[in-house]
Amino acid sequence: MKFAYLVSNVLLLLSGTIHCHGSEPTTDDEKLNADVSLPDLLAIDKLPSNWVAGEDASLEEGRMVLTPNTGARGSLWQRDSYKLKNAFTVEWTFRSVDYAGKSEGGLAFWIITSASSKNDDKKLYDGPSKFDGLQILVDNNGRLSSSVGAQFSDGSTALKKQDIYDISFASCLMGYQESSVPSTARLTYDRESDNLLKLQIDNTVCFQTRKAQIPQGDYKIGVTADNANTPESFEILKMKFYDGVVEDSLIPNVHSMAQPKVFTKVVDENTGEEQLLEKEIFDAQSDKFTNYDLFKKLDRIEGKILANDIHSLEVKLNELMSVQEDMVKFVGQLMIESDSIDPKDNYGDFYSLNEKLEKMLQEQEKVRDATKSSSQNGPHVDEIARRLAVWLLPLIVIMLIMAYYTFRIRQEIVKTKLL
């Protein structure tokens, strides 16, 4: 009986352990927090009780329209606070229609402390101007034109719209106005992954940093919008909240969104030549290549390596290595074949011709030497010819005279016989 009792207790402990481990969320569906997420807006007629819509915001035909008309403002906030621990992922699907161009309005996503959410001034895009937390702003009024920016605040001072761009710690360019296709902004934070904070727009990285830390505590999650007397309509189509990092957040940073660039005009004092240099705001006073420039370049390389953005380089390197291996094999085969060939078998004619030419050259050299030696030992040929001419010319003249007289005598004899 005691043995059976012990066995049953062990089985109960094992089953409890298995149940505890099995309850940990592993898939994206298990991490989804339905209490914080919006339901399918197409399937409901009114907003759930755990969400509060403010100002002009209204649910229309499966979408939450924050600014339905000109000069409108609207907000959508989670009623209850969310207790942030180590990691979360929030996805907002939104769009902007009916207007394109410069505007002092914008769409703001908020993750702020519960205490700062009680601030009712609503001067900052229909949200609190004095907040403690994180704001993601989508607007077309800053120095970067149509863009997405992120900024932290500790709630110590009230911010104005023009102050937002000075405190932004990250931004990227984004054309969001009058888009027929909605955009999805995915914000991920993972404390256990060295405080990873990452924003993706349509699965493309907008920014990523590990230098920001969101403390644990109670937070309110919401979205606000202000169209600043324009007909621009900001709409929310979906919102999903996950208690952890989802699979899509781990997509390698192979492609990133267009990043803003700041250029500084540098004028040469001696020549007056103007040059545009890309500079950070705190390095804009320098007109030379500084150590900070080197640091930035190394930082970009390190970022690409850490983000697994070296696939193209790896492919090129593998191709070069493959070509090099083929060349080594070809050269080795060529050397083996050249060692096995007797040069005289294939090039015998050339060797024989070369030998004949050498013999001819040797014979010619011998003749030349003989001619030189003969000219040095005896009289020259020209001298011999001159001497012969002296003796032969008189002899030739005498023979010609004798031939003439012989011919005349023959003529006389012939005439005498005829008579």
Phi, psi and omega in degrees: 000318179296320181296316179297322179296317180295317180298318180296321178294319178297317179297320179296319179295318179296318180295322178294321178296315179298321179295321180293317180291325181289340182279349179289131182291131180240327180262166179297323180295323179287331180280343182298127178259102184291333182290330181264338182278159172277142175286179176296110186292338178288339186259003182235157179256337179219161185289139178299161185290340180275007175232146182235123177261137183237162178057235187269003183294141180206153178269118183225116172052051174079018177213151179263108182268114183277323180234083186286343183215178182295136179071029184262157173225149181202157181213158176215115185236147171290132184291312182264154179281157179248131181272105181278131178248272187245328186206151174201161173220130178234134181239124176245127173254122189217171173201162177232127182227168173076003179196146175214133180135184180299139178201144176279358178273179180179174180243127185236130173258139188234140165225096188231161181293155181298327181293316182286341179288346179279354177288120187259018183289324175052042181266349185249091182053043181066019175238174184292132177282343178242099186225154177242104182154212186240137175235133173249117187248130174248114182206176181225045184230353184273187180293340182262008181063221184291114188201173174240131180229155180233140181211141174258155174212147180261004177079010182280330181228153177279136182257150173250167183301320182288344179278341187300316187291338180280336182255003180294132178261350178200151179198163175206154181282142181204124173269100187250343187282145178051043179262129180286341180254126179296158177249151179240122176257122181245116179252126183236137174226132180222107182292324183285346177258051178057043177057049178292124174236120189221133176242127177241139174245114182053049177065014175246136187289127172269309174204161177209134180211155174238018182258003179247145180226127177259115183295155174291153180152191181266129184230153173252139181245132181196179178217138179226161181208152178213122182266001171052056176060033172240163178279011183298129182249114176267128185230141175251125181256327180211157170207120179236137181238132182239140176273069181147187181266127180272168184297320182293339178290341183265010177299130181301148183280056180290320180238139178232159179288161180298128182260143179292148178233135179250127181247146177241132178277124180245127182249126177288124183294331184275316185258342184078008181287136181259143180216138178262124180240138177281120185223151168281158186297327181270005175236012186288343182281345183272136179250015178234170179281114188256174175296331179293325175299316177298318180299319180297317180297316178295324180294321177296317180297316179297320179297319179294321180293315180294331181268011180058036182262041181237021182297316182296320178295321180294320178297315179298318180296319178296321178296316179297319179294322178295317178296320180295319178297318178298320180294320178297318178296318181295315180295321178297316177297321179295320178294321178297315180293323180291327178289330182277354183260131173275121184301329184286340180289320184260342184235030180298320180299319180293320179295317179295318178298321178296320178295319179297318179297321178297319179296318179298317179297321178294318178298317179298322179294322178295316179298318180297318179295320180295319180297317180297317182293322179292323180290333180277328185276320184245182178293153180287156181299320181296323179294319178297316181296321180296318180294319178297321181298322180298321181276327185280326184300312178298321179298320179295318179298316180298317180296324179293318178298316180296322178294326181292312182292324175300320179294320180292321179297319178299322180294320180293318179299318181296320181294319182296317179296323182290330179283000000 
